[in-house]
Amino acid sequence: MESLKSKIGIGIYQLRNEEGYSRQEFADMAGISLNSYSNIENGQSLIKLDTLQTLLDSLYLKMSDFFYKIEL
């Protein structure tokens, strides 16, 4: 069974690719370091909700839509 960290990381990865951004651009949008962002995307760390909200706000995406899309 896939962990919560992995599911969210994969969801963020897919969103980034769909939107055509680099890892560095997404890290900047989220207000975190590239290393921290990479750990989240790779499922090694769990993103803080306020950081996720900041990222999703920059993309005009509701958090509920993001979680619906990744089917937790």
C-alpha positions in Angstrom: 0.0 0.0 0.0 1.3 3.4 -1.0 2.0 5.8 1.9 0.4 9.2 2.3 3.7 10.9 1.7 4.1 8.9 -1.6 0.6 9.7 -2.8 0.9 13.4 -2.1 4.4 13.5 -3.6 3.2 11.8 -6.8 0.3 14.1 -7.0 2.5 17.2 -6.7 4.9 15.7 -9.3 2.0 15.1 -11.8 0.7 18.6 -11.2 4.1 20.1 -11.8 4.5 18.2 -15.1 1.0 19.1 -16.2 1.6 22.7 -15.6 5.1 22.6 -17.2 7.1 23.9 -14.3 10.6 22.9 -13.1 11.3 21.6 -9.6 13.0 24.9 -8.8 10.0 26.9 -10.0 7.6 24.8 -7.8 9.9 25.1 -4.8 10.0 28.9 -5.3 6.2 29.0 -5.6 5.8 27.0 -2.4 8.4 29.2 -0.6 10.7 26.2 0.3 14.2 25.1 -0.8 14.7 22.9 -3.8 16.1 20.1 -1.5 12.9 20.3 0.7 10.7 20.3 -2.4 12.6 17.3 -3.9 12.1 15.3 -0.7 8.3 16.0 -0.8 8.0 15.0 -4.4 10.0 11.8 -3.9 7.8 10.8 -0.9 10.5 11.2 1.7 8.9 14.2 3.5 5.3 15.2 4.0 4.4 18.8 2.8 3.0 21.1 5.4 -0.6 22.1 4.7 0.2 25.8 4.6 3.0 25.2 2.2 0.7 23.1 0.0 -1.9 25.9 0.2 0.6 28.5 -0.9 1.6 26.3 -3.9 -2.0 25.6 -4.9 -3.0 29.2 -4.5 -0.3 30.2 -7.1 -1.9 27.8 -9.5 -5.5 28.9 -8.7 -6.3 25.3 -7.6 -8.4 24.5 -4.6 -6.9 22.1 -2.0 -10.0 20.0 -2.2 -9.6 19.6 -5.9 -6.0 18.5 -5.4 -6.9 15.9 -2.9 -9.8 14.7 -5.0 -7.5 14.3 -7.9 -4.9 12.2 -6.0 -7.7 10.0 -4.6 -6.6 9.6 -1.0 
